[in-house]
């Protein structure tokens, strides 16, 4: 069912899925890939997990999809954490959901957000990350001219601060500049695979600054004693297996790392058998811990 709730006064739109049960069920809040909206990856996982006995909430974060917020298509890390907080508050208000058995599930960039959010919200009892991006500035700094990148994006923000228009770049492009350049992201977002009336092929230039300065990996240091599951492909050019290994190393027990024989990051967005394998691992782990 389509639902609406608010975070910091910003209206958010989502889909609540409820299993066929006469009793309150464990509930999951989902957050997904960079630029993604709820009828893409998170919606698919929400549907599949609802079929396995969970109340699920997939929603559009502020600035994206049908939800409110400005500027449009802008990555707001702190705002996304606030959105997740409000989503859990919403779930706890629903009679279909057991408010004492709530988990956070994140896919791609959402893996890092779900990890950090779960670490600091005592209402969340378990975490699962699927093909997760566990961003931290140390890793980002190692792979680029970090100061030059910061200077470039800060110049964009300064122009906006002084009254200039919000600067945008494409979200994906097979060639040329984009937030996610190259053939693989385009194969999902640039084709019918991701078709959504609520997704636009644009993102604010300043969003990239947020990606390279956020520290979601730190959630691994604070999640304990909550259980954690990481599901990751053995080959992933966009959310590195090394990042999943680092997050797993920094987590305390109980924890589990499941490797899937996927060769592309977007395999875990919508390809079989990978989605089924990820859903089954997630459902088994969360049923055991919620």
C-alpha positions as CSV (number, residue, x, y, z in Angstrom):
1,X,0.0,0.0,0.0
2,X,1.1,3.5,-0.8
3,X,1.9,5.5,2.4
4,X,3.1,8.9,3.4
5,X,5.0,10.1,6.4
6,X,7.3,13.0,7.2
7,X,10.8,13.6,8.4
8,X,11.8,17.1,9.6
9,X,8.7,18.3,8.0
10,X,9.7,16.9,4.6
11,X,6.9,14.6,3.1
12,X,8.2,11.2,2.2
13,X,6.3,8.6,0.0
14,X,6.7,4.9,0.3
15,X,5.2,1.5,-0.1
16,X,4.3,-0.7,2.9
17,X,4.1,-4.4,2.2
18,X,2.4,-6.7,4.8
19,X,2.6,-10.5,4.9
20,X,-0.5,-12.6,5.2
21,X,-0.5,-13.0,9.0
22,X,-3.0,-12.4,11.8
23,X,-0.1,-11.5,14.2
24,X,2.3,-8.6,14.1
25,X,5.4,-9.5,12.1
26,X,9.1,-8.5,12.2
27,X,9.6,-5.3,10.2
28,X,12.3,-4.0,7.9
29,X,13.1,-0.6,6.6
30,X,15.0,-0.5,3.3
31,X,17.3,2.0,1.8
32,X,19.0,1.6,-1.6
33,X,21.4,2.7,-4.3
34,X,22.7,6.2,-5.0
35,X,20.0,8.0,-7.1
36,X,17.6,5.1,-6.7
37,X,13.9,5.3,-6.0
38,X,11.5,2.9,-4.3
39,X,10.2,1.1,-7.4
40,X,13.6,0.0,-8.4
41,X,16.0,-2.0,-6.3
42,X,14.5,-1.4,-2.8
43,X,11.0,-2.2,-4.1
44,X,12.2,-5.5,-5.5
45,X,13.9,-6.6,-2.3
46,X,10.9,-5.3,-0.2
47,X,8.5,-7.4,-2.2
48,X,10.7,-10.5,-1.9
49,X,11.3,-10.1,1.8
50,X,7.6,-9.4,2.5
51,X,6.9,-12.8,0.8
52,X,9.2,-14.3,3.5
53,X,7.3,-13.0,6.4
54,X,8.5,-9.4,7.0
55,X,6.6,-6.2,7.0
56,X,8.7,-4.0,4.7
57,X,8.9,-0.3,4.0
58,X,10.6,0.9,0.9
59,X,10.4,4.7,0.3
60,X,11.8,7.6,-1.6
61,X,14.4,9.5,0.4
62,X,14.1,13.3,0.6
63,X,15.0,15.0,-2.7
64,X,14.4,11.9,-4.7
65,X,11.4,10.3,-6.4
66,X,8.0,11.3,-5.2
67,X,9.2,12.6,-1.9
68,X,9.7,16.3,-1.1
69,X,12.9,18.2,-0.5
70,X,15.2,20.6,-2.3
71,X,17.3,20.7,-4.3
72,X,16.0,17.8,-6.3
73,X,18.3,14.8,-6.9
74,X,20.7,15.8,-4.2
75,X,22.4,13.4,-1.8
76,X,21.9,14.5,1.8
77,X,23.6,12.0,4.1
78,X,22.4,13.4,7.4
79,X,18.9,13.9,5.9
80,X,18.8,10.2,4.8
81,X,19.6,9.1,8.4
82,X,16.7,11.3,9.6
83,X,14.5,9.8,7.0
84,X,15.4,6.3,8.3
85,X,14.6,7.4,11.8
86,X,11.2,8.7,10.8
87,X,10.6,5.5,8.8
88,X,11.2,3.4,11.9
89,X,8.8,5.7,13.9
90,X,6.2,5.0,11.2
91,X,6.7,1.3,11.3
92,X,6.3,1.3,15.1
93,X,3.0,3.0,14.7
94,X,1.6,0.2,12.5
95,X,-0.4,-2.6,14.1
96,X,0.9,-5.1,11.4
97,X,4.5,-4.6,12.6
98,X,6.1,-5.8,15.8
99,X,7.8,-2.6,17.0
100,X,10.3,-4.6,19.0
101,X,11.6,-6.6,16.0
102,X,12.8,-4.1,13.5
103,X,15.8,-4.4,11.2
104,X,17.5,-2.2,8.7
105,X,18.4,-3.5,5.2
106,X,20.6,-1.5,2.8
107,X,21.6,-2.2,-0.8
108,X,24.5,-0.5,-2.5
109,X,25.0,3.0,-1.0
110,X,22.1,2.2,1.3
111,X,24.2,-0.5,2.9
112,X,26.4,2.1,4.5
113,X,23.4,4.2,5.5
114,X,21.6,1.3,7.1
115,X,24.8,0.3,8.9
116,X,25.4,3.7,10.4
117,X,21.7,4.2,11.2
118,X,21.3,0.8,12.9
119,X,24.4,1.5,15.0
120,X,23.0,4.6,16.6
121,X,19.2,3.8,16.9
122,X,18.4,1.4,19.7
123,X,15.0,0.6,18.2
124,X,16.8,-1.2,15.3
125,X,17.7,-4.7,16.4
126,X,19.6,-6.1,13.3
127,X,21.3,-5.0,10.2
128,X,21.8,-6.5,6.7
129,X,23.9,-5.0,3.9
130,X,23.6,-6.3,0.3
131,X,26.3,-5.3,-2.2
132,X,27.0,-2.5,0.2
133,X,29.0,0.7,-0.2
134,X,30.6,1.4,3.2
135,X,32.1,4.8,2.3
136,X,34.7,6.5,4.4
137,X,37.0,9.5,3.6
138,X,40.2,7.5,4.1
139,X,39.4,5.1,1.3
140,X,38.2,7.9,-1.0
141,X,41.3,10.0,-0.3
142,X,43.5,7.1,-1.4
143,X,41.9,6.9,-4.8
144,X,42.0,10.5,-6.1
145,X,43.5,14.0,-5.8
146,X,41.4,14.6,-2.8
147,X,42.1,18.2,-2.2
148,X,41.6,19.1,-5.8
149,X,38.3,17.3,-5.8
150,X,37.2,19.1,-2.6
151,X,38.2,22.5,-4.2
152,X,36.2,21.8,-7.3
153,X,33.0,20.8,-5.5
154,X,33.4,23.6,-3.0
155,X,33.6,26.1,-5.9
156,X,30.3,24.7,-7.2
157,X,28.7,25.2,-3.8
158,X,30.1,28.7,-3.5
159,X,28.4,29.7,-6.7
160,X,25.2,28.3,-5.5
161,X,25.6,30.1,-2.1
162,X,26.0,33.3,-4.0
163,X,22.7,32.9,-5.8
164,X,23.7,30.8,-8.8
165,X,21.6,27.9,-10.1
166,X,22.0,24.4,-8.7
167,X,24.6,22.6,-10.8
168,X,23.7,19.1,-12.2
169,X,25.5,16.3,-14.0
170,X,24.0,13.1,-15.4
171,X,23.6,10.3,-13.0
172,X,24.8,7.8,-15.6
173,X,26.4,8.0,-19.1
174,X,28.1,5.3,-21.2
175,X,30.7,7.9,-22.1
176,X,31.6,11.3,-20.7
177,X,31.0,12.9,-17.4
178,X,28.5,11.4,-15.0
179,X,28.2,10.6,-11.3
180,X,28.3,6.9,-12.2
181,X,30.1,6.8,-15.5
182,X,30.6,3.7,-17.8
183,X,28.7,0.8,-19.3
184,X,27.8,-1.1,-16.2
185,X,25.7,1.6,-14.4
186,X,24.2,2.6,-17.7
187,X,23.2,-1.0,-18.3
188,X,20.8,-0.7,-15.4
189,X,19.8,2.9,-15.1
190,X,20.0,3.8,-18.8
191,X,17.8,0.9,-19.9
192,X,14.4,-0.6,-19.3
193,X,15.8,-2.6,-16.4
194,X,15.3,0.3,-14.1
195,X,12.3,1.9,-15.7
196,X,10.5,4.3,-13.3
197,X,8.4,7.4,-13.9
198,X,10.0,8.8,-10.8
199,X,13.7,8.5,-11.6
200,X,15.6,11.2,-13.5
201,X,19.1,10.9,-15.0
202,X,20.5,13.7,-13.1
203,X,22.2,14.4,-9.8
204,X,23.6,17.6,-8.2
205,X,27.3,18.1,-8.7
206,X,27.6,18.7,-5.0
207,X,26.3,15.2,-4.3
208,X,29.7,13.8,-5.3
209,X,31.2,15.8,-2.5
210,X,28.9,14.1,-0.1
211,X,29.9,10.7,-1.4
212,X,33.6,11.4,-0.9
213,X,33.3,13.0,2.6
214,X,30.7,10.8,4.3
215,X,31.8,8.2,6.9
216,X,29.3,5.4,7.0
217,X,31.9,2.7,7.7
218,X,32.2,4.0,11.3
219,X,28.8,2.3,12.0
220,X,30.7,-1.0,12.0
221,X,32.6,0.2,15.1
222,X,29.4,0.9,17.0
223,X,26.8,-1.7,15.9
224,X,27.7,-4.3,18.6
225,X,26.0,-6.2,20.1
226,X,23.4,-6.1,17.3
227,X,23.7,-8.9,14.7
228,X,25.0,-8.0,11.2
229,X,24.9,-9.7,7.9
230,X,26.9,-8.7,4.8
231,X,26.0,-10.2,1.4
232,X,28.4,-9.3,-1.3
233,X,29.6,-10.3,-4.8
234,X,33.0,-11.7,-5.2
235,X,33.7,-9.2,-8.0
236,X,32.3,-5.7,-7.7
237,X,33.9,-2.6,-9.4
238,X,31.6,-0.1,-7.7
239,X,31.2,-1.4,-4.1
240,X,34.5,-3.2,-3.5
241,X,34.7,-6.6,-1.8
242,X,37.6,-5.1,0.1
243,X,35.1,-2.6,1.6
244,X,32.8,-5.4,2.7
245,X,35.8,-7.2,4.2
246,X,36.8,-4.1,6.1
247,X,33.3,-3.6,7.5
248,X,33.1,-7.2,8.5
249,X,36.5,-7.1,10.3
250,X,35.4,-4.0,12.3
251,X,32.1,-5.6,13.3
252,X,31.8,-7.6,16.5
253,X,29.9,-10.9,16.8
254,X,27.2,-11.9,16.0
255,X,28.1,-11.4,12.3
256,X,28.0,-13.2,9.1
257,X,29.6,-12.6,5.6
258,X,28.0,-14.3,2.6
259,X,29.9,-14.3,-0.7
260,X,27.9,-14.7,-3.9
261,X,29.4,-15.6,-7.3
262,X,28.3,-12.4,-8.9
263,X,30.6,-10.6,-11.4
264,X,29.0,-7.2,-11.6
265,X,27.7,-4.9,-8.9
266,X,24.3,-4.6,-10.6
267,X,23.9,-8.3,-10.7
268,X,22.5,-7.9,-7.1
269,X,20.1,-5.3,-8.3
270,X,17.8,-7.5,-10.4
271,X,19.6,-10.6,-11.8
272,X,19.0,-14.2,-10.9
273,X,20.1,-16.3,-9.2
274,X,21.8,-13.5,-7.2
275,X,18.7,-11.7,-5.9
276,X,17.1,-14.9,-4.7
277,X,20.4,-15.9,-3.0
278,X,20.7,-12.5,-1.3
279,X,17.0,-12.6,-0.2
280,X,17.2,-16.1,1.1
281,X,20.4,-15.3,3.1
282,X,18.9,-12.1,4.5
283,X,15.6,-13.7,5.4
284,X,17.2,-16.6,7.2
285,X,19.6,-14.4,9.1
286,X,16.9,-11.8,10.1
287,X,14.4,-14.4,11.1
288,X,17.0,-15.9,13.4
289,X,17.8,-12.6,15.0
290,X,14.6,-10.6,15.1
